[in-house]
């Protein structure tokens, strides 16, 4: 009988994941001993865990390794994304600290679930194997179904959870089936192995058809996750129903994780087929931009508007994804960078916007209509200024973070020889500016229609200030963020 | 060479002042006003200092300050002035304190925010005129939108919200094309020379030395992208509708018109980018742009004559002036461009002053409708005579500033191979029409019978007198001694015009 040899495990690769999953499990137990009146402590502990995990990443910078038979990888790409996810987690929890008790739904599991969601995102960023990607996707999705329906006193929340579950199950099905086809075609689940098989051009026509069909299904599955048209229909309802901090996490963290996995999948496994997937994704990107922005244009409900706008932003990130695959030269590298930079900019901006919505919500009462923002400048000037900065950043007006994201994405797409989609993107950006500006106009130029909202909790203030300052600092001093993303190399070039 | 970064101080001082204003107590209006006025006067002083250090005998950019900003992208914080931008910096520095003083007592609410936004806007404008890095320019260019839109939208008239949104939507839509043009030029330059930079001077040098060769199609595409951005911003007919709405709805005291709308960023961009970077295409496009400009001159002048609201009248007058400026720019010769720059300054001074006069009249009568006025000369002789001086300056009476620049523009367009007398003659008709509408406005408001509501109208108050005299001084000085205006910009203008010479000659 041959001895089973367990290959050595490179724990560096799994450090951050272990911290998050380990701490989440421990917190689950700790939470049992925390009295109901002090649930907040669990939130603080969860934040601490996320910060520790982020700090643990610092010495790992520069590591380029894989472990568990090449299933899990740590490189600058995944590390950058992990930091982004952890930042999103911290902001989500900070915003929730005030929101949950106000809505009467404070429970310690909430914070633990957010940590598990973070773990799922990190798996999606680090997964170098289709199985891990599927695992991450499902973990993230299941946790988010629960979190979406967490505002159970509102029917809309449960409905949103159900809707998300149904759609998510479909998406999961697509991915699994796609993985099966890919495995059938190439005999491997490892992304790089698939890419190498493809590069050798040893596939028969039949196998190649399976491969492309499988890839298409996987892309559809992740397309649901990132709310890419035509797989976006769930987004507005789910965002509207979900507790507002979770809507923020959905629009930022979950989207970023979807893009992380999609990009790695496309670049490591399918780089050789760029000629085929680039035009398809370009068409989808345009459709996404159109659907998202035109949808947002017609909304009076600000939360739904942000949902549609977040669909629209997926379109811009797709520009970067397409550019990232461009063979040779500087274009591909710029593409990867642009995706990351856009995600960073978008994270801060969108959390800022959702944070303002949280500040406006009273217990059990939605304050998402445009008219609720009327004259906010007179009632709560700082809140109005924060929202205005976020709106301008979403519109891409300098000097905000959003401007650099758009600038980067457009440049990358132009470099990749996709000048025509940049033109369309620019035209749509001009249209989109209109509805963002409408909000600014509503806050600054209309007369107040409601009484002043409740005073804000300190945690909420900190969260909002963090997000808004992030937008401004990135806008004025983009160099550190750009330097960070420029160290990231992904795909066959890596 | 220069130890103190005067230009940077000029740019950032108002922005810091704006923060200081926001930090000061809301109730203490006097402190508020003195802080903002003090800051704007300091900025004026530093701008004058920069003008003092500027050597008019040298062409090209002076007082250069350059710091790498995003080195990996070739984006730098590079600011400097040439003869053209120096004048526009001075104009902005001069009009900012004027606008601030003009706002005293006319802004009923949220005065603190108002002052802060005006200062912020001044910072943005200084940045636009000094930035010599394309992306930095774009950032300042876009940034000026925000305070202007807020100033119109918060303190404007009844339709202020839609005017502000229209203003923002129009100009933002135009400028995204500008961004695309900038990215395109940057990438083409990088791909053919290997140097990825947004530095305008470097790109210009590459274009002139031929290390960056654009084929005609690419050059026309880039020219078009830049042109859309600047034409909407300028605005050139038929993109002018945001401008007249914005003027009509801007606070009736005229403050925002003076500082936010009359300073000609778009026309400056046309000179700095379209003409300087793409002379061949500029020569190719000159006849077409000239047609737009002439239509703009005549159309806006005609509409101005039809207006009954004095602010709308001045708004169309300003669009008409812009047609003349653009005509001068696309004459592509030294006279034309020099006349255009001079006209930017003169038009901002005289039209701005007239906007303030309308604000003063509106404050006395509670209306801006022409027919509500009459016979003011008898009641307010001082106001009447100062207004007459300003109106005559705007019309182009010889001896006053408008004449100098209008004449130079017309001369330039006549002598330009691209344009010629076919363009100049209708433009002259536009100048005649300017006399018609302005004198019509003057006659209706100041001559004839005084309506009973105005019988007790007070004459100019000391604050108003100071404002109008300060604005009228350059009207007379530039009119009598035009060399003061043209001297410093001569070298820069000649340099730009020389770039276009080979392409005009080949026509």
Interface residues (C-beta under 8 A of the other chain):
Chain A: X377 X392 X395 X397 X398 X399 X403 X407 X410 X411 X414 X415 X419 X422 X423 X426 X427 X429 X430 X431 X433 X434 X437 X438 X440 X441 X444 X445 X446 X478 X479 X482 X483 X486
Chain B: X69 X70 X71 X72 X73 X135 X138 X139 X142 X143 X145 X146 X149 X150 X153 X154 X160 X161 X164 X165 X168 X169 X172 X173 X176 X177 X179 X180 X183 X184 X186 X187
